[in-house]
Amino acid sequence: MIKNLLGLSRKSKKITVFLSDTFIVLFSIFSSFSLRLGSIYIPTKEHIIFILLAPVIAVLFFEKFGLYRVVNRYIDLPIIYSAAKAVSIYSFIWGTMIFLFSIEGVPRSVILINWVISTSLIVGARVFIGLYFNKADQPLNQDKKRVIIYGSGEAGRQLFRSLKASKKFTPIFFVDDDKNLYGTNIFNVEVIPAERIQQNILKYDISEIFLAIPSLEPIRKKEILNSIESYGIPVRLLPSLDKLVSDDIYFEDLKRISLNDLLGRERVSPDKNLLTKNIKNKVVLITGAGGSIGSELSRQISKHGPDKVILYEQNEFALFSIHSELIKNNSNIYPVLGSVNNLNRLIKILTKYKVNVIFHAAAYKHVPMVEHNISEGVMNNVFGTLNCAKAATNAKVDTFVLISSDKAVRPTNIMGATKRVAEIILQNFSNENTPTKFCMVRFGNVLGSSGSVIPLFQDQIKNGGPITLTHKNITRFFMALSEAVELVIQAASLSKGGEIFLLDMGEPVKIYDLAKKMIHLSGKTIKNSENPNGDIEIKIIGLRPGEKLFEELLIDRNAQKTVHPLIIKGSDASEMSQSFSMLISKLEEYLLDNNTKKIIETLSQIVPEYSPSSRVVDFLKN
């Protein structure tokens, strides 16, 4: 019977407790009358209505005080107090109604006796459940994983109840930063300082650490994670308070630590006016809408009241995926297959739908891939941008936003050089008498992007290693994908034409340290000369073609602040050159012949700061 009751769904358990409380309330009333009258009580017709009203009033207050949201098998003093308070209020209101309606034949002492009996039975039933089921469950605890809960506040205590009710975990310690709690016990579990975590991991065979402080500031969260990630066991955390939609916290609410948590960036609340200025009631087209950045742009833009969103993408499956996701909540989403190198199709689409804003995210961005396929990289990144700019001008689009890259600064690879050429193209368009405002937003790596090293490292760890790292000292800027896109949209609203906006990416991250953290957070150890029996090796394989040790966001240091603290206005100006059009024409000519040598020479003429870091490795070099 115990196993059957434990195996019930949470909804079934709630209904069972609800019916039990209803019976107890009715039983208490009949008992109160019988004790007061000295004989078995048989209600009159006048009394029946108020007797039947009693459980209705009672369960409403029981629900209000959260008695149906707790795990009764792990009762504690706060729950007992809430139950007693709920019963007392119910008893008072029920008794008051009897006097207000002048119900005859109800002695005043019945109300007091009912309060005593119902309180004893309601609270007593919950204590009995806690004691009885906990005792019955003791043999099951032997196979449970032992865990530490970091945070002994309300969230940590609710998580404790959930874990105790599970068949997988047993909380062994609470950890808290409050020194006044050290040595105290919560649910018979000791509260210890963070300094004692490491010594107790081996002593008590701890399997995981659960961080249960949902209100934690990002910087403090980063500090805590940095202090415990070297222990070599998995860490999970509760989401932020605004993501917890109910008062209940379950093991399923926990998530694996993400690298975004490790960055510890203080996210600046967006300016709603800047978010909606170029979107609300506007027709917006996103090129490369199926890519990582393009799809996130599409998601966020669709939430801010656009008239229409045009998803322009050459990859059929990627387009299908993002359209299927967005069409559920917005019917004004139009998926259009097409390449940015099809100028006529671009013009027709922009004209037909009267597009107001273009976010140009379509690009080949994998550095080694573009180094091996130079012609296609240049065709897509340079001439795709040129076509989009021509089409935008032709269709009198209001605003054109290029998603650029930190690799455009003093580029050492084709990808970075093409991005810088794309910026120069738009700057030259801005110098002409055009109805379209052109701007560029330049930033580094984003977490979750298909071009990031993070998915690669995750797969390598999953497969047992090794993690392949190009250089021990390589660094990169990182930002959460959602934050980067949010800032891109706001930056576009600041444009007056021709600007290069730079996103404040924070401090650069050393990729070697990132790899170590990922190994530790996966519950693995690093395999090296000091620890030959470790789990995952970090293997240095050398820089790839076109790769450099660090990236920059600025060409010069004359950047200007904007109204947004994380958006900077760059001053990488490019004067209109009479030879620019001729160089672009030559570049196009060399592309047709796949003359990689001439392509690189021409790129160097357009972007003087471009210095190739490796020999030509194009698969079809000519």
C-alpha positions in Angstrom: 0.0 0.0 0.0 2.9 2.4 0.9 4.5 1.8 -2.5 1.2 2.4 -4.3 0.7 5.7 -2.4 4.3 6.8 -3.1 3.8 5.9 -6.8 0.8 8.2 -7.2 1.2 11.2 -9.4 1.5 14.6 -7.7 -2.1 15.5 -8.9 -3.5 12.2 -7.5 -1.7 12.8 -4.1 -3.2 16.3 -4.0 -6.7 15.0 -4.6 -6.2 12.3 -1.9 -5.1 14.9 0.7 -8.0 17.2 -0.4 -10.6 14.4 0.2 -8.9 13.5 3.5 -9.2 17.1 4.7 -12.9 17.3 3.7 -13.6 14.1 5.7 -11.7 15.5 8.7 -13.6 18.8 8.7 -17.0 17.1 8.5 -16.0 14.5 11.2 -14.7 17.3 13.5 -18.1 19.1 13.3 -20.1 16.0 14.0 -17.8 15.1 16.9 -18.0 18.6 18.3 -21.8 18.6 18.4 -21.9 15.0 19.8 -19.4 15.8 22.6 -21.2 19.0 23.6 -24.7 17.5 23.5 -23.6 14.2 25.1 -25.3 12.1 22.4 -24.9 11.2 18.7 -25.6 14.4 16.8 -28.2 14.3 14.0 -28.3 17.6 12.1 -31.4 19.6 11.4 -32.2 20.8 7.8 -31.1 24.3 8.9 -27.8 23.0 10.2 -27.0 20.9 7.1 -26.2 23.9 4.8 -23.7 25.4 7.2 -22.1 22.0 7.9 -21.6 21.4 4.1 -20.2 24.9 3.8 -17.5 24.1 6.3 -15.2 21.9 4.1 -15.6 24.4 1.2 -14.4 27.3 3.4 -11.7 25.1 4.9 -10.1 23.8 1.7 -10.1 27.4 0.2 -7.9 28.6 3.1 -5.8 25.4 3.1 -5.0 26.1 -0.6 -4.4 29.8 0.2 -1.8 28.8 2.9 -0.1 26.4 0.5 -1.0 23.1 2.3 -1.6 21.4 -1.0 1.7 22.5 -2.5 4.0 21.0 0.1 5.5 17.5 0.3 3.7 16.2 3.4 6.0 13.3 3.9 8.7 15.8 4.8 6.8 18.0 7.3 8.6 20.8 9.2 7.7 23.5 11.7 6.8 26.2 9.1 4.3 23.7 7.5 2.8 22.8 10.9 2.4 26.5 11.7 0.8 27.2 8.3 -1.6 24.3 8.8 -2.6 25.5 12.3 -3.1 29.0 11.1 -5.3 28.0 8.2 -7.5 25.8 10.4 -7.9 28.6 13.0 -9.0 31.1 10.3 -11.4 28.6 8.8 -12.9 27.9 12.3 -13.2 31.6 13.1 -15.0 32.4 9.8 -17.3 29.4 10.1 -18.2 30.3 13.6 -18.8 33.9 12.7 -21.2 32.9 9.9 -23.3 30.9 12.4 -23.7 33.9 14.7 -24.3 36.3 11.8 -27.1 34.2 10.4 -28.5 33.5 14.0 -28.5 29.7 13.5 -30.5 28.2 16.4 -29.4 25.2 18.3 -25.7 25.7 18.0 -23.9 26.1 21.4 -21.0 28.5 21.3 -18.7 25.9 22.8 -19.2 23.8 19.7 -17.2 26.3 17.7 -14.3 26.1 20.2 -14.5 22.3 20.4 -14.5 22.1 16.5 -11.4 24.3 16.4 -9.5 22.0 18.8 -10.5 18.8 17.1 -10.0 20.0 13.5 -6.6 21.6 14.3 -5.5 18.4 16.0 -6.6 16.1 13.2 -5.5 18.3 10.3 -2.0 19.0 11.7 -1.8 15.5 13.3 -2.5 13.8 10.0 0.3 15.7 8.3 2.8 14.9 11.1 1.7 11.2 10.9 2.3 11.1 7.2 5.7 12.7 7.5 6.8 10.3 10.3 5.3 7.1 8.8 6.4 7.5 5.2 9.8 8.7 6.1 10.3 5.6 8.2 9.0 3.4 5.4 11.3 5.1 2.9 14.5 4.7 5.0 15.6 1.4 3.2 15.4 3.1 -0.1 17.9 5.8 0.8 20.9 3.5 0.6 21.2 3.6 -3.2 20.6 7.3 -3.5 23.4 9.7 -4.7 24.7 12.0 -2.0 24.5 15.7 -2.8 25.3 19.1 -1.3 22.7 22.0 -1.5 24.5 25.4 -1.7 22.0 27.8 -0.2 19.8 27.1 2.9 17.2 29.7 2.1 13.6 29.0 1.1 14.6 27.7 -2.3 17.2 25.4 -0.8 14.7 24.1 1.7 12.1 23.4 -1.0 14.7 21.7 -3.1 15.6 19.6 0.0 12.0 18.3 0.3 11.9 17.5 -3.4 15.2 15.6 -3.3 14.2 13.7 -0.2 11.0 12.7 -2.1 13.0 11.5 -5.1 14.5 8.1 -5.5 17.8 9.4 -6.8 19.3 11.9 -4.3 20.0 12.3 -0.6 21.1 15.8 0.7 24.0 15.4 3.0 24.9 19.1 3.8 23.6 22.6 3.3 26.2 25.2 2.4 25.6 28.9 3.2 27.6 32.1 3.3 25.8 33.2 6.5 28.3 32.6 9.4 25.5 32.6 11.9 24.1 29.4 10.4 27.3 27.4 10.6 26.9 24.3 12.8 23.1 24.6 12.9 20.8 21.9 11.5 18.0 22.2 9.0 15.8 19.0 8.6 18.6 17.3 10.7 21.1 18.3 8.0 24.2 20.4 9.0 24.9 23.8 7.5 28.6 24.1 6.7 30.8 26.9 5.2 32.0 26.7 1.6 35.5 26.0 2.9 34.5 22.6 4.1 33.0 21.4 0.8 36.2 19.9 -0.6 37.1 17.8 2.5 33.5 16.4 2.6 33.3 15.4 -1.0 35.6 12.4 -0.6 34.6 11.7 3.0 30.9 11.4 2.2 31.2 10.4 -1.5 29.3 13.5 -2.7 28.1 13.1 -6.3 26.9 16.6 -7.2 26.5 20.1 -5.9 23.1 21.9 -6.3 23.3 25.7 -6.3 19.9 26.8 -4.9 20.1 30.6 -4.7 17.9 31.8 -7.6 18.3 35.5 -6.6 22.1 35.3 -6.9 23.7 38.2 -8.8 25.8 37.0 -11.9 29.1 38.2 -10.4 28.6 36.4 -7.1 27.4 33.3 -9.0 30.6 33.4 -11.0 32.7 33.7 -7.8 30.9 30.7 -6.3 31.3 28.6 -9.4 34.9 29.4 -9.8 35.5 28.4 -6.2 33.9 24.9 -6.6 34.4 24.0 -10.2 37.9 22.6 -9.5 36.4 19.9 -7.2 35.7 17.8 -10.3 32.0 17.0 -9.6 29.0 18.2 -11.6 27.2 21.4 -10.5 23.6 22.2 -11.2 21.6 25.3 -10.3 18.1 26.6 -10.1 17.0 29.2 -12.7 16.5 32.8 -11.7 13.4 33.7 -9.7 11.5 35.1 -12.6 11.7 31.7 -14.3 10.3 29.8 -11.4 6.6 30.1 -12.1 5.3 28.5 -9.0 6.1 28.1 -5.3 7.2 24.5 -5.8 10.8 23.6 -6.6 11.6 20.2 -8.0 14.8 18.4 -9.1 13.6 18.9 -12.7 13.9 22.7 -12.2 17.7 22.3 -11.9 19.9 22.8 -14.9 23.5 22.1 -15.8 25.9 25.0 -15.3 26.3 26.9 -18.6 29.3 28.9 -19.7 27.1 32.0 -19.6 26.9 31.4 -15.8 30.7 31.2 -15.7 31.1 34.5 -17.5 29.3 36.3 -14.7 28.3 39.3 -16.8 25.9 41.8 -15.3 23.2 42.0 -17.9 21.9 45.6 -18.5 18.2 45.8 -18.9 17.2 46.7 -22.4 15.8 50.1 -23.4 12.3 49.2 -24.6 12.2 52.3 -26.9 15.4 51.2 -28.6 14.1 47.6 -28.9 10.9 48.5 -30.6 11.8 51.6 -32.6 12.8 49.7 -35.8 10.4 46.8 -35.2 7.0 47.7 -33.9 4.5 47.9 -36.9 7.5 47.6 -39.3 8.3 45.0 -42.0 11.6 43.4 -41.0 13.7 41.1 -43.2 16.5 38.9 -41.7 19.0 37.4 -44.1 20.6 34.2 -42.9 17.5 33.7 -40.7 18.2 30.1 -40.1 21.6 30.6 -38.7 22.4 30.9 -35.0 22.5 34.7 -34.9 19.8 35.1 -37.6 17.4 32.7 -35.8 17.8 34.5 -32.5 17.2 37.8 -34.3 14.1 36.3 -35.8 12.9 35.2 -32.3 13.4 38.5 -30.6 12.1 40.6 -33.4 8.9 38.6 -33.7 8.1 39.4 -30.0 8.2 43.2 -30.4 5.1 43.8 -32.6 6.4 43.8 -36.2 3.9 44.1 -39.0 5.6 41.3 -40.9 8.9 39.3 -40.5 10.5 38.0 -43.6 12.9 35.0 -43.0 15.4 34.9 -45.9 17.5 31.8 -45.9 19.2 29.6 -48.5 19.2 26.5 -46.3 15.8 24.8 -46.7 15.9 22.8 -43.4 17.2 25.7 -41.4 14.4 27.9 -42.8 11.8 25.3 -42.1 13.0 24.9 -38.5 12.9 28.6 -37.5 9.6 29.2 -39.4 8.0 26.2 -37.6 9.1 27.6 -34.3 7.9 31.1 -34.8 4.6 30.5 -36.7 3.1 29.0 -33.5 2.9 32.5 -31.9 2.9 34.9 -34.8 1.1 34.4 -38.1 2.9 37.2 -39.9 6.1 35.2 -40.5 7.0 34.6 -44.1 9.7 32.0 -45.0 11.5 32.8 -48.2 14.2 30.6 -49.8 16.9 32.5 -51.5 20.5 33.5 -51.7 21.9 36.9 -51.0 23.7 36.6 -54.3 20.4 36.7 -56.2 20.0 40.4 -56.6 16.7 40.3 -58.6 15.0 38.1 -56.0 16.1 40.4 -53.2 14.7 43.5 -55.0 11.4 41.7 -55.7 11.0 40.6 -52.1 11.9 44.0 -50.6 9.6 45.8 -53.0 6.6 43.4 -52.7 6.6 43.4 -48.9 7.6 47.1 -48.6 10.4 46.1 -46.2 11.4 48.8 -43.7 14.4 47.2 -41.9 17.0 44.6 -43.0 19.2 42.7 -40.5 21.9 41.2 -42.7 23.2 38.1 -40.8 23.9 35.9 -43.8 27.6 35.1 -43.9 30.2 32.3 -44.0 31.9 32.7 -40.6 34.0 29.6 -39.9 37.6 30.9 -40.3 39.2 27.6 -41.5 36.3 26.8 -43.8 36.5 30.1 -45.6 40.3 29.7 -45.9 39.7 26.5 -47.7 37.0 28.0 -49.9 38.1 31.5 -50.6 36.0 32.3 -53.7 32.8 31.2 -52.1 33.6 33.1 -48.9 34.3 36.3 -50.8 31.3 35.8 -53.0 28.9 35.3 -50.1 30.3 37.8 -47.6 31.4 40.6 -49.9 29.1 40.4 -52.9 26.2 39.1 -50.9 26.4 42.2 -48.8 26.8 44.4 -51.9 23.7 42.9 -53.4 21.7 43.4 -50.2 22.8 47.0 -50.1 21.9 47.6 -53.7 18.5 46.0 -53.2 17.9 48.0 -50.1 18.7 51.3 -51.8 16.5 50.3 -54.8 13.5 49.5 -52.6 14.1 52.5 -50.3 14.5 50.5 -47.2 14.7 52.7 -44.1 17.5 50.9 -42.2 20.1 48.3 -43.0 22.1 46.6 -40.3 25.1 44.5 -41.0 26.1 41.8 -38.4 29.9 42.2 -38.5 32.7 40.6 -36.5 35.7 41.4 -34.3 37.7 39.4 -36.9 37.2 42.4 -39.2 39.8 44.3 -37.1 43.3 44.0 -38.5 42.2 40.7 -40.1 44.6 37.8 -40.6 42.1 35.6 -42.5 39.8 35.7 -45.4 36.7 35.7 -43.3 37.8 38.7 -41.3 39.0 40.5 -44.5 35.6 39.9 -46.2 33.8 41.3 -43.2 35.9 44.4 -43.2 35.2 44.8 -47.0 31.5 44.4 -46.2 31.8 47.3 -43.7 33.6 49.5 -46.2 30.9 48.8 -48.8 28.2 50.0 -46.5 30.2 53.0 -45.4 30.6 54.0 -49.1 26.8 53.6 -49.6 26.3 55.8 -46.6 28.4 58.5 -48.2 26.1 58.6 -51.2 22.7 60.3 -51.3 20.7 57.2 -50.4 17.3 56.9 -48.5 18.7 54.0 -46.5 20.6 54.3 -43.2 23.4 51.8 -43.2 25.1 50.7 -40.0 27.3 47.9 -38.7 27.4 46.1 -35.4 30.7 44.4 -34.5 31.1 41.8 -31.8 33.0 38.6 -30.9 31.9 35.0 -30.2 28.5 34.3 -28.9 27.6 31.4 -26.7 25.5 28.9 -28.6 26.6 30.1 -32.0 27.4 27.3 -34.5 30.8 28.9 -35.0 31.7 28.7 -31.3 34.3 26.3 -29.8 31.9 25.4 -27.1 29.7 22.9 -29.0 33.0 21.3 -30.2 34.4 21.0 -26.7 31.1 19.6 -25.4 31.1 16.8 -28.0 34.7 16.0 -27.4 34.1 15.7 -23.6 31.0 13.5 -24.3 33.1 11.2 -26.4 35.9 10.9 -23.8 38.3 13.4 -25.3 40.7 14.7 -26.1 39.8 18.4 -26.2 41.7 19.8 -29.2 43.0 23.4 -28.6 44.9 25.3 -31.2 47.1 27.3 -28.7 47.4 27.4 -24.9 47.4 31.2 -24.9 44.5 31.9 -27.3 41.8 34.2 -26.1 38.4 35.2 -27.3 35.5 37.6 -26.4 32.3 35.8 -25.4 28.7 37.0 -24.9 25.4 35.2 -24.5 23.6 34.9 -27.9 20.3 36.4 -26.6 22.2 39.4 -25.1 24.2 40.0 -28.2 21.1 40.0 -30.4 19.3 42.3 -28.0 22.1 44.8 -28.2 22.2 44.6 -32.0 18.6 45.5 -32.2 19.1 48.5 -29.8 22.2 49.6 -31.7 20.3 49.7 -35.0 17.9 52.2 -33.4 20.8 54.5 -32.6 21.9 54.7 -36.2 21.9 57.9 -38.2 23.9 56.3 -41.0 27.4 55.0 -41.6 28.3 54.0 -38.0 30.1 51.0 -36.8 28.7 50.0 -33.4 30.8 47.9 -31.0 29.3 45.8 -28.3 31.1 45.8 -24.9 32.0 42.1 -24.6 33.7 42.4 -21.3 37.1 40.9 -20.7 38.5 38.3 -23.1 38.4 34.7 -22.0 41.4 32.3 -22.2 40.1 29.3 -24.1 42.5 26.9 -22.2 40.9 28.0 -18.9 37.5 27.6 -20.5 38.3 24.0 -21.5 39.4 23.2 -18.0 36.2 24.5 -16.5 34.1 22.6 -19.0 35.9 19.4 -18.0 35.4 20.0 -14.3 31.8 21.0 -14.6 31.2 17.7 -16.5 32.4 15.9 -13.4 35.6 14.8 -15.1 39.3 15.3 -14.3 42.0 16.6 -16.6 44.5 14.1 -17.9 48.1 15.4 -18.0 51.6 14.6 -16.8 50.6 15.4 -13.2 47.4 13.3 -13.4 48.1 10.5 -16.0 44.9 8.7 -14.8 42.6 11.6 -15.5 39.6 11.5 -17.8 40.0 14.1 -20.5 43.2 15.3 -22.1 43.6 18.8 -23.5 45.7 18.4 -26.7 47.4 21.5 -28.3 47.2 21.1 -32.1 48.6 24.4 -33.4 46.8 27.5 -34.9 44.5 26.8 -37.8 44.9 28.6 -41.1 44.0 32.3 -40.7 43.6 32.0 -36.9 45.2 34.5 -34.5 45.8 34.4 -30.8 43.5 37.3 -29.8 40.8 39.4 -31.4 40.1 43.1 -31.1 37.0 45.2 -31.5 38.6 48.6 -32.5 40.9 49.8 -35.2 41.5 53.1 -33.4 40.8 54.2 -29.9 38.6 57.2 -30.7 35.3 55.4 -29.9 32.4 57.3 -28.5 29.9 56.4 -25.8 26.2 56.1 -26.6 23.1 56.3 -24.4 23.5 52.5 -23.9 26.4 51.5 -21.6 27.2 48.4 -23.6 27.0 50.0 -27.0 30.0 52.0 -28.3 30.2 54.0 -31.5 33.4 53.2 -33.4 35.2 55.6 -35.7 36.7 53.2 -38.2 35.9 55.5 -41.0 36.6 54.6 -44.7 36.8 57.5 -47.1 35.1 57.2 -50.5 37.8 56.0 -52.9 37.5 56.4 -56.7 39.4 53.1 -57.0 37.1 51.2 -54.7 34.6 50.4 -57.5 37.4 49.3 -59.8 38.9 47.0 -57.1 35.5 45.5 -56.4 35.1 44.8 -60.2 38.5 43.2 -60.3 37.7 41.1 -57.2 34.6 39.8 -59.0 36.6 39.0 -62.1 39.1 37.1 -60.1 36.4 35.1 -58.4 35.1 33.8 -61.7 38.6 32.4 -62.4 39.1 31.3 -58.8 42.4 33.1 -58.9 43.1 32.9 -55.2 46.4 34.8 -55.4 44.8 37.8 -57.1 41.8 37.6 -54.8 44.1 37.9 -51.7 46.1 40.7 -53.4 42.9 42.7 -54.1 41.6 42.2 -50.6 44.9 43.5 -49.3 44.5 46.6 -51.5 40.9 47.2 -50.2 41.9 46.5 -46.6 45.5 47.6 -46.2 45.6 46.3 -42.6 44.8 42.8 -43.8 47.9 40.5 -43.4 47.4 36.8 -44.2 48.8 34.7 -41.5 49.2 31.5 -43.5 49.9 30.2 -47.0 46.9 29.7 -49.3 45.1 26.5 -48.4 42.1 26.8 -50.8 41.0 23.4 -52.0 40.6 24.8 -55.6 43.5 27.3 -55.5 44.6 28.5 -58.9 
